[in-house]
Amino acid sequence: MNTLDHSAAIAEMSFEDALQELETIVRRLEEGAVKLDEAIDAYERGTALRRHCEAKLHEAQMRVDTITVGANGAIGTEPADPR
């Protein structure tokens, strides 16, 4: 599977699945039980998974509404502060 195929496959992953795979990659790399070429490939995939997870979190943050109470007591919502 080439890099483009990996990117397409990652783009279809849920946040939870991507995070689980990223954790598995980190664990394998920390154990040092992979050959250099495999470690480089795993690092590159891990980087793509991290970016995907960050994008999913940002998406979720942008969808969250903040409940507000106006001066007259009216309850409403407004977009969350994306900081």
Secondary structure, 3 states (H helix, E strand, C coil): CCHHHHHHHHHCCCHHHHHHHHHHHHHHHHHCCCCHHHHHHHHHHHHHHHHHHHHHHHHHHHHCEEEEECCCCCEEEEECCCC
